[in-house]
Amino acid sequence: TLKSQAAIDLGHRRLRAVEAVIERGRATVVRSVDVALPDDVADAPDAERGAFVATTLRAAGFSAGRATWTIARDRLSFKRLALPGAEPHELAGMVRLAMLREAAVGMDAVVDFVPAGADAWAVAASAKEIESVRAVAAAARIGVERIAPRTFGIAYLLETLPTRPGVDADAPDAAVDLTGDALELL
């Protein structure tokens, strides 16, 4: 039997989730859910939101015991940091310090980053936000494989796109992310 992987995006007004099976390097989506949150769930405590996730996903046949959980962009701080001359072993400390100083995040913030040449794409979430995701996941009885920003993958993808013929290499790229909860321009 193949092991499935799931991603769950519990937004302000919608629950979106996908479960896929990976076989020979290819992902096949086996289930997906995209539903509006009932009014009484949208602003409910984490335990009630988690119970809604559990009920909805089980009714749709989801079987994954762990998932990648996302956090909406408006609950995070993103920053592209210039780190010229940084040594690889110094990056984590430099990124954290820069995020505390430049992004005005609290000392309790969880900071992660992806190096991009002499720069880094950094993201910070408050400890309270991380605890909320973990509480929803616990109530849903779906483990946390990882917690990821919804838009971080898209921003990184734009950064790594190859230069197209006839397009200035320094020309900005853009993407529109329409989720049902928000519209974001990256």
Beta strands, then each sheet from edge to edge (+ up, - down):
strand 1: 4-10
strand 2: 14-23
strand 3: 26-36
strand 4: 66-71
strand 5: 77-82
strand 6: 110-116
strand 7: 119-125
strand 8: 143-149
strand 9: 176-178
strand 10: 183-185
sheet 1: 3+ 2- 1+ 4+ 8+
sheet 2: 5+ 7- 6+
sheet 3: 9+ 10-
end
